[in-house]
């Protein structure tokens, strides 16, 4: 009965999220409480919820200050010279343009936000594609492949959800994935090279040269004086040094990720915006994103707290163990990685990571597979997830590029699938997941 109650809770939760009958934050809180009451766990609900919230608190703090930090960097104009430089280098060579698209989108995607990545990349590169007559589907393909890999960073969303759902340490999950992400980025560059070569063969090399003023106008990064008020071009090298230092500290785990981002954000805010009113304005500008993401993380704590506290997840895992052949048990991490591709395409991150992943992790534990491997494996399907019709940013991308969503899906599918399998193979080779 406990397993049935748990599966019913997951099914109702996923149905409400996928059909958009309830927001993720509301469903993460309301649905587990309802099913816990139905199961007769009323007296212990409060303690279960609090335990879950305590477990996800470090992840919530990390995400809060990561969003604020990268928001300040974008506001200050850290990426502006990069856009101008790429436009100056690629000129009229289709191969260089596609490779430049890949490099630009990878760097901008460091903030883990698809909307920002697509807006900056398309705004900067689409005029070049149009001027030369290149296929805009290449632009949408490369931008999405880049984001699909870079979205695996802890502040991107999937990793944070996996960590929160399984109550793991962020560094334990993410740090071993860095070489796997590098393999995914190499695949993106390989894809860019192949597509760029085809366009160069079809169109040749156009003889064009942009002026500095034209490049700034194209990139739309100096569109209004209101935006310019917050640019800090004189602090470019300071901001770059701070960001590089932060990344090095994140990789080497000098301090917990949450405290690193907190410290880096405070330093960035004081350096770029010493005026108190400017600081308030910058924080207010990003408050909406912070509230949406961090609120979701703490709501997930209630979901996982009740799921674990009632022992529903244990009962569900035991029922799954009974149907999985013993011979496949040791390969459960690889099975999770492969199945994450269709799972994360047909459902949003929330129902997968908060609904399905805990069951997979408990099942894998019965075969001696560490939950941290399952968390890593579950993230490897992100390049295909990025093209999911459930991703709002995907519609923004095709809309800005002026292409049909269906055409984009057909064009990118084999490349996105290839990205997933390249990373799965790399994960096995590097021992990130066991086979």
C-alpha positions in Angstrom: 0.0 0.0 0.0 2.9 2.4 0.8 4.4 1.8 -2.6 1.1 2.3 -4.3 0.6 5.6 -2.3 4.0 6.8 -3.4 3.5 6.0 -7.1 0.1 7.6 -7.0 1.7 10.7 -5.5 4.3 10.9 -8.2 1.8 10.3 -11.0 -0.5 13.0 -9.7 2.4 15.4 -9.2 3.8 14.8 -12.8 0.3 15.0 -14.3 -0.4 18.4 -12.7 3.0 19.8 -13.7 3.1 18.5 -17.3 -0.5 19.6 -18.0 0.2 23.0 -16.3 -2.8 22.6 -14.0 -0.6 23.6 -11.1 2.7 25.5 -10.8 5.8 23.5 -9.7 6.2 25.3 -6.5 2.6 24.8 -5.4 2.6 21.1 -6.4 5.9 20.4 -4.6 4.3 21.6 -1.3 0.6 20.7 -1.7 0.7 17.2 -3.3 3.0 15.5 -0.8 1.1 17.0 2.2 -2.1 15.7 0.8 -0.8 12.2 0.2 0.9 12.1 3.6 -2.4 13.0 5.2 -4.2 10.2 3.2 -1.5 7.8 4.4 -2.1 8.6 8.0 1.2 10.5 8.6 -0.4 13.7 9.8 1.3 14.0 13.2 4.8 13.7 11.7 4.4 15.9 8.7 5.9 19.1 10.2 9.1 17.4 11.3 9.5 15.7 7.9 9.1 19.0 6.1 11.6 20.8 8.3 14.2 18.0 7.8 13.8 18.3 4.0 14.2 22.0 4.1 17.3 21.8 6.2 18.8 19.4 3.6 18.3 21.7 0.6 19.2 24.9 2.4 22.8 25.0 1.2 21.7 24.5 -2.4 19.1 27.2 -2.1 21.7 29.7 -0.8 24.2 28.7 -3.5 21.6 29.3 -6.3 20.5 32.6 -4.9 23.9 34.2 -4.9 25.0 32.5 -8.2 22.1 34.1 -10.0 22.9 37.5 -8.4 26.6 37.2 -9.2 26.2 36.4 -12.9 23.4 39.0 -13.1 25.8 41.7 -11.9 28.5 40.5 -14.3 26.0 40.8 -17.3 24.8 44.2 -16.1 28.4 45.4 -15.7 29.1 44.4 -19.3 31.6 41.6 -18.8 30.5 39.9 -22.0 30.2 43.0 -24.2 33.8 43.0 -25.5 33.6 39.3 -26.2 30.7 39.8 -28.6 32.5 42.7 -30.4 35.7 40.7 -30.7 33.9 37.6 -32.1 32.2 39.7 -34.7 35.5 41.3 -35.7 37.2 37.9 -36.0 34.6 35.9 -37.9 33.9 38.5 -40.6 32.4 36.8 -43.6 33.6 33.2 -43.2 30.7 30.9 -42.5 33.0 28.4 -40.7 34.4 31.1 -38.4 30.9 32.4 -37.8 29.5 29.1 -36.7 32.6 28.4 -34.5 32.2 32.0 -33.1 28.5 31.2 -32.3 29.6 28.1 -30.4 32.3 30.0 -28.3 30.0 32.9 -27.6 27.1 30.8 -26.5 29.3 28.6 -24.3 30.7 31.6 -22.5 27.4 33.4 -22.0 25.8 30.1 -20.9 28.1 30.1 -17.9 25.2 31.8 -16.0 23.1 28.7 -16.5 20.2 30.7 -18.0 18.9 29.7 -21.4 17.0 33.0 -21.9 20.2 35.1 -21.4 22.2 32.7 -23.6 19.8 32.8 -26.5 19.1 36.5 -26.3 22.8 37.6 -26.4 23.9 34.9 -28.9 21.0 35.5 -31.4 21.2 39.3 -31.1 24.9 39.3 -31.8 25.1 36.6 -34.5 21.8 36.6 -36.4 22.5 39.8 -38.5 25.7 38.1 -39.8 23.7 34.9 -40.7 21.2 37.0 -42.6 23.8 39.2 -44.3 25.6 36.2 -45.7 22.6 34.0 -46.3 23.4 31.3 -43.8 20.9 28.8 -42.5 19.5 30.2 -39.2 18.8 26.7 -38.0 22.6 26.3 -37.6 22.5 29.3 -35.2 19.7 27.8 -33.1 21.3 24.3 -33.2 24.7 25.5 -31.9 23.3 27.9 -29.3 21.1 25.1 -27.9 23.8 22.5 -27.9 26.1 24.9 -26.0 23.4 25.6 -23.4 22.5 21.9 -23.1 26.0 21.2 -21.8 26.6 24.4 -19.8 23.3 24.0 -18.1 24.9 21.1 -16.2 26.7 23.6 -13.9 25.4 23.6 -10.3 23.6 26.9 -10.8 22.1 25.9 -14.1 19.2 23.9 -12.6 19.4 20.2 -13.3 22.4 19.6 -11.0 20.9 21.6 -8.2 17.6 19.7 -8.5 19.5 16.3 -8.5 21.5 17.4 -5.5 18.3 18.7 -3.7 16.3 15.6 -4.5 18.9 13.1 -3.3 20.3 15.4 -0.5 23.9 15.2 -1.7 26.8 17.6 -1.7 27.1 19.7 -4.8 30.8 19.3 -5.2 30.6 15.5 -5.0 28.1 15.5 -7.9 29.5 18.3 -10.1 33.3 18.3 -9.9 33.7 14.8 -11.5 31.4 15.9 -14.3 33.8 18.7 -15.5 35.8 16.5 -17.9 32.5 15.0 -19.1 31.2 18.5 -19.8 34.5 19.2 -21.7 33.7 16.2 -23.9 30.3 17.6 -24.6 31.7 21.0 -25.5 34.2 19.4 -27.8 31.3 17.7 -29.5 29.5 21.0 -29.9 32.7 22.5 -31.5 32.9 19.4 -33.8 29.2 20.0 -34.8 29.9 23.6 -35.4 32.9 22.7 -37.6 30.9 20.2 -39.7 28.0 22.6 -40.2 30.3 25.6 -40.8 32.3 23.7 -43.5 29.0 22.8 -45.3 28.0 26.4 -45.3 31.4 27.6 -46.4 31.2 25.2 -49.3 27.7 26.3 -50.2 28.2 30.1 -49.9 31.9 30.8 -50.0 33.5 33.5 -47.9 31.8 36.9 -48.0 34.1 40.0 -47.9 32.5 42.1 -45.2 33.9 44.3 -42.4 32.0 45.8 -39.5 33.0 49.0 -37.8 33.1 49.1 -34.0 30.0 51.2 -33.9 28.1 48.8 -36.2 29.1 45.8 -34.1 27.8 47.4 -31.0 24.6 48.3 -32.7 24.2 44.7 -34.0 24.9 43.2 -30.7 22.2 45.4 -29.2 24.2 45.6 -26.0 24.2 49.4 -26.1 20.5 49.8 -27.1 19.5 52.3 -24.4 21.1 54.9 -22.2 19.3 53.2 -19.2 21.3 50.1 -19.8 24.5 52.0 -20.4 24.1 53.6 -16.9 24.9 50.2 -15.4 27.8 49.2 -17.7 31.3 49.2 -16.1 33.8 49.0 -19.0 36.7 50.3 -16.9 36.2 47.4 -14.5 36.2 44.7 -17.3 39.6 43.1 -16.2 38.7 43.3 -12.6 35.4 41.5 -13.2 37.1 38.9 -15.5 39.8 38.2 -12.8 37.1 37.9 -10.2 35.1 35.5 -12.3 38.1 33.3 -13.2 39.1 33.2 -9.5 35.6 32.2 -8.6 35.6 29.4 -11.1 39.0 28.1 -9.9 37.7 28.1 -6.3 34.6 26.3 -7.3 36.5 23.6 -9.1 39.0 23.2 -6.3 36.3 23.3 -3.5 38.3 25.9 -1.5 35.0 26.7 0.4 31.5 25.4 0.1 29.9 26.6 -3.1 27.2 28.6 -1.3 29.8 30.6 0.6 31.9 31.1 -2.5 29.1 32.6 -4.5 28.0 34.7 -1.5 31.5 36.2 -1.1 32.0 36.7 -4.9 28.6 38.5 -5.2 29.3 40.9 -2.4 32.7 41.7 -3.8 31.3 42.2 -7.3 28.5 44.4 -6.0 30.9 46.6 -4.0 33.4 47.0 -6.8 30.9 47.7 -9.6 28.2 49.5 -7.7 29.5 51.2 -4.6 26.5 53.5 -4.4 23.8 52.1 -2.2 20.9 53.0 -4.6 22.7 51.3 -7.5 23.1 48.2 -5.3 19.4 48.1 -4.5 18.5 48.6 -8.1 20.7 45.7 -9.3 19.4 43.3 -6.6 15.8 44.3 -7.4 16.4 43.7 -11.1 17.3 40.1 -10.5 14.9 39.5 -7.5 12.3 37.8 -9.7 14.7 35.1 -11.0 16.1 34.5 -7.5 12.6 34.1 -5.9 11.4 31.7 -8.6 14.4 29.4 -8.4 15.2 29.5 -4.7 11.5 29.2 -3.8 11.4 26.0 -5.9 14.4 24.6 -4.2 12.9 25.0 -0.7 9.6 23.7 -1.9 11.4 20.6 -3.2 12.8 20.1 0.4 9.2 19.6 1.6 8.5 17.1 -1.3 11.7 15.0 -0.7 11.3 15.3 3.1 7.9 13.8 3.1 8.8 11.2 0.5 11.7 10.0 2.6 10.1 10.5 6.1 7.0 8.4 5.2 9.4 5.8 3.7 7.3 5.8 0.5 10.5 6.1 -1.5 11.9 2.9 0.1 8.7 1.0 -0.7 8.7 2.2 -4.3 12.3 1.2 -4.7 11.7 -2.2 -3.3 8.9 -2.8 -5.8 11.2 -1.7 -8.7 14.0 -4.0 -7.5 11.7 -6.9 -7.9 11.2 -6.3 -11.7 14.8 -5.4 -12.6 17.0 -8.4 -13.7 19.8 -9.0 -11.2 22.3 -9.0 -14.1 21.6 -5.3 -14.8 21.8 -4.1 -11.3 25.5 -3.1 -11.4 24.9 -1.1 -14.6 22.0 1.0 -13.1 23.9 4.3 -13.4 24.3 3.7 -17.2 20.7 2.7 -17.4 19.7 6.0 -15.6 21.9 8.0 -18.0 20.3 6.5 -21.1 16.8 6.7 -19.8 17.3 10.3 -18.7 17.3 11.3 -22.4 13.6 10.4 -23.1 12.5 11.1 -19.5 13.8 14.7 -19.5 12.5 15.4 -23.1 8.9 14.4 -22.3 8.8 15.8 -18.8 10.1 18.9 -17.2 13.0 18.9 -14.8 10.9 19.2 -11.7 8.8 16.0 -12.1 11.9 14.0 -13.2 14.3 15.1 -10.6 11.9 15.3 -7.7 9.6 12.5 -8.7 11.5 9.8 -10.7 15.2 10.3 -9.6 14.7 9.5 -5.9 13.1 6.2 -6.9 15.9 5.4 -9.3 18.5 6.2 -6.6 16.8 4.0 -4.0 16.6 1.2 -6.5 20.2 1.5 -7.5 21.3 1.5 -3.8 19.8 -2.0 -3.5 22.4 -3.1 -6.1 25.3 -1.2 -4.3 25.3 1.7 -6.7 26.1 5.0 -5.0 23.3 7.6 -5.2 25.9 10.2 -6.3 26.5 8.2 -9.5 22.8 8.2 -10.2 22.7 12.0 -9.7 25.5 12.4 -12.2 24.0 10.0 -14.7 20.6 11.8 -14.5 22.1 15.0 -15.8 23.7 13.6 -18.9 20.5 13.8 -21.0 20.4 17.6 -20.8 21.3 18.4 -24.4 18.1 16.6 -25.5 16.1 18.2 -22.6 17.1 21.6 -23.9 15.1 21.0 -27.1 12.0 19.8 -25.2 8.7 21.5 -26.0 8.3 22.0 -22.3 11.3 24.5 -22.3 10.0 28.0 -22.6 13.5 29.3 -23.6 13.4 27.0 -26.7 10.4 29.0 -28.0 12.3 32.2 -27.4 15.3 30.9 -29.4 13.3 29.9 -32.5 11.2 33.0 -32.3 14.2 35.4 -32.2 15.9 33.4 -35.0 12.7 33.4 -37.1 12.6 29.6 -37.7 9.8 27.0 -37.2 9.9 25.0 -34.0 9.4 21.7 -35.9 12.2 22.5 -38.3 14.5 23.2 -35.4 13.6 19.9 -33.7 14.4 17.9 -36.9 17.6 19.8 -37.5 19.1 19.5 -34.0 17.9 16.1 -32.9 20.8 13.9 -34.1 23.4 16.4 -32.9 21.7 16.7 -29.4 21.5 12.9 -29.2 25.1 12.6 -30.2 26.0 15.1 -27.5 24.3 12.9 -24.9 26.0 9.7 -25.9 29.4 11.4 -26.2 29.0 12.5 -22.5 27.7 9.1 -21.4 30.7 7.4 -23.0 33.1 10.0 -21.5 31.5 9.5 -18.1 32.1 5.7 -18.3 35.7 6.3 -19.5 36.5 8.8 -16.7 34.8 6.6 -14.1 32.2 9.2 -13.3 29.6 6.5 -13.6 30.3 2.7 -13.4 29.3 0.2 -16.0 
